[in-house]
Amino acid sequence: MGRTNTQQVSDLIAREKKTCLDLFSTAEAQGFGDIHFKSDPANQLQAIIAIHSTKLGPAAGGCRFRHYATTDAAIEDALRLARGMSYKAALAGLKSGGGKAVLILPDKLRDREALFESFGDFIESLGGRYLTAVDSGTSPLDMDIVARRTKHVLGASKSSGGTGDPSPTTARGVRMGIEAAVRHLLNRDSLEDIHVAIQGLGHVGYPLARELHAQGARLSVTDTHADHVQRCVDEFNARPITLEAIYSVECDVFAPCALGAVVNDATIKRFNTRIIAGAANNQLEYERHGNLLHERQILYVPDYVINSGGLIHVLLNNPSECESRLSHMTETLAEMFEQADQSGIPPFRQAAIMAENILGR
Ligand code: NAD
């Protein structure tokens, strides 16, 4: 082997070693021991199931179906989201662990049904340690397909005996979480005349707008779909805002209900709000952005606490039990804000401490 070839091989080994070490050290740092991969080329399935914790019960968490630039990015997404699910279940007082499935969306999907049946087989092979549900890119109808191959599915459609769309319960929880934050920071017992800027008016954002409007809040809204915006303008007298301008709207609450990583280097200087509280998962691009919000005295309500309504809905499937869990969530938030104030740390760090304590780590 020539010198160049030898160099290339050692570079390759170094690169591969780095990837493996990154995976294992990332997994270890986040407390994982259990990550499963499945490749079924005949049905275009490339799936990752990350199980963060089963201490409180089977690991529940949605199934994300989208494009990823690299497999590493997909793995990282699964790990981050699964840990969030453990924390979410623990802080909501649910007997559930945390997990997440990530399915890599192929460039040309041939047969959606075959792919989701194959995913069902994958879940079944884990013997009930992971329970799947709807997440970005999947719907209750996909869960119906998965349910043909495994019973470990939450949130199948109502017509097939499932719990149906959890989004209205998520929206209700977000509204209650906003009330808890407003009470704590602004010392106000009602949302009357509180100005909320909502980014994303889909399954959660739209019912959230309805809930807030019913409580007397003023709304500024944006969405990539003009008809989603118009509906809120017509029904709730909301002020339409352009996609970029939403970050700098002067408001009491910014509610991200579309995308993750909206608190990042580009947006952090632009926020003109007192509180950030919304449904989107992984709102902080990196943890340091949570610290920066704290320095700017913007109260960031941890996403996995305030958006726990969806998980509560699919696990309990009972309106009065859901209501009592949501009330428990707002009490947890009040306690978290108090403890964070006393110790001088940001509430998102306090939330992680409280969750880790429940998980006994
Ligand atoms: P959705 O796809 O129904 O709605 C998202 C909305 O955001 C759509 O109307 C879309 O047009 C809009 N949007 C997309 N990109 C945008 C952009 N750049 N700027 C403004 N608007 C944009 O999704 P959803 O079910 O409403 O969930 C919203 C967020 O909440 C997601 O991050 C999801 O992971 C999270 N979440 C949802 C639930 C639930 O019960 N649905 C539970 C927990 C967390």
Boltz pocket constraint, residues with backbone or C-beta under 6 A from the ligand:
constraints:
  - pocket:
      binder: B
      contacts: [[A, 135], [A, 136], [A, 166], [A, 167], [A, 168], [A, 170], [A, 199], [A, 200], [A, 201], [A, 202], [A, 203], [A, 204], [A, 205], [A, 222], [A, 223], [A, 224], [A, 225], [A, 228], [A, 243], [A, 256], [A, 257], [A, 258], [A, 259], [A, 260], [A, 279], [A, 280], [A, 281], [A, 307], [A, 308], [A, 310], [A, 311]]
      max_distance: 6.0
